[in-house]
Amino acid sequence: MKIAPRFTLLATASVASLALALANPARAGDNPAPGTTTTTTGTYTTSTGASGSGTAVTTRANGTAQTKGTWTNAAGGTGTVQGKRTWNKSTQTGTFAGSATRPNGATTSWQGNTVKNAPGSFSSKGTITTANGKQDTFTGTATRVAPGSWVQQQAITTPNGKTIDRTVDTTVAGGKGTQTITTTLPNGKTTTLNDSFTQTVTATPAATPPAATPSN
């Protein structure tokens, strides 16, 4: 079962983009099979001088993928990210939802739908609820441009009608990946985030059945 490539969705450039990059890097080709767990670790730097590291674990079952992760910024603050995706093979559609919490406790959440348009081409739309309670809307596309490479284009519209544009370039090969996230704010200012990560895929351990209760 394939799960559509992830869409990096953040309300502002200041929310730690690495959290989502680690949580679900755009896959270069097919996702790992159901019944597997992918552990992703990496580091990031931004054009504003920020840096940090993070790790995330994604567990896949038939038609679902669940992720939990953490990241640490240069000051030692820790944030968390979690998310869930579903995929319906018969309709070639899916859903996704998640949240990222910054070290100061502020949380941004998102949810949306994904549809497969053609081999290697997906689109999405949904909403983002920012830490101050306001709601943005978003649209996005993800396109496989070559084996091991995806490009995502995203547009986030704020409640007052302003637009944040984001491009995400991801390459994954042999368990190693790089990603560049370029964000253009409504005032025209552009910021970038670069991260590199490694992935390890293992079989998900089978659940241990509960111990039998002795009969009297």
Protein Blocks (a to p, Z undefined) as FASTA:
>chain_A
ZZdddddddfbfklcfklmmmmopcdehjaddehiacddddddddfkopacddddddddd
ehiacdddddddfkopacdddddddddfklopacdddddddfkopacddddddddfbghi
acdddddddfkopacddddddddfbghiacdddddddfkopacddddddddeehiacddd
ddddfkopacddddddddddddddddddddddddZZ
